[in-house]
Amino acid sequence: MISVIITTYNHPEWLEKVLWGFAVQTFDDFELVIADDGSGPETATLIENFRTATGLDVQHVWHEDDGFRKCEILNKAILAARGDYLVFTDGDCIPRRDFLALHHSLAEPGRFLSGGYIKLPLETSKAISIDDVVAGRATDYHHLRGLGAPASRRLARLALGTRAARLLDRITPTRPTWNGHNASAWRRDIIAANGFDERMGYGGLDRELGERLENAGIRGKQIRHRAVVVHLDHGRGYRNPEILRKNAEIRRETRRTGRTRAVVGLDRHLHGQTTSRPG
């Protein structure tokens, strides 16, 4: 079984579209684990209604809102996950119907999968309906163009055939990195890396995990043209230059020392610490 870990924070409108993207996947042996960094009751209600409507296996892993603690809630979600293989994405990224099928079929020992995203403008993000998601139109090139998405090389990925996408993944000069919106690995490898480093705030926290995996001999595999998600636009009020500077230093140290385990990681949640959901 695959565990899909989806991060979210107080954006139920976007999360609802993402969840319905997983409701219509061609691959069906999975659970959803919502890693919720302190959202209010509206998000909890949305998740419960979605679970009831679809019958899907959904865990809602939540903690109190105490600032940006994405790494901590991700680690709690990893420990709650029941699958042997973990797929990570965000609550603003709608997956194409074959997203999980591709992560499942391309997984291999000693590797992690590195996908990308296609960023949509705000007007297009808002215009996408739940019906669009369920019908597959939310990841259709021509439909998105009709909703105002500008033509671009990235958007054109949605129109690629299977062979072309596979070839482009093979020849692209872009290095495979751990991208939190579209990445996957074996649970045992994430546990061995001690999950995400909770010293890190916004900016580079995902890449740092990938760098530790690489240090441990788990190599990235490029799938950015094959495994597709579209990214719904939003602001980033949590961006902080001082935190970005600190994160960059942690990443430099990880590369310099060859570190393979998070300094402050998921092992701190192994003994008696639990998560709860808002009522």
Secondary structure, DSSP 8 states (H G I E B T S, - for coil): -EEEEEEESS-HHHHHHHHHHHHT-S---EEEEEEESS--HHHHHHHHHHHHHH---EEEEE----S--HHHHHHHHHHH---SEEEEEETTEEE-TTHHHHHHHH--TTEEEE---EE--HHHHHH--HHHHHHTGGG-HHHHHHTT----TTGGGGG--HHHHHHHHHH--S-----TTSEEEEHHHHHHTTSS-TT--SSSHHHHHHHHHHHTT-EEEE-TTTS-EEE-----TT--HHHHHHHHHHHHHHHHHT--S-SS-GGGGSSS---B---
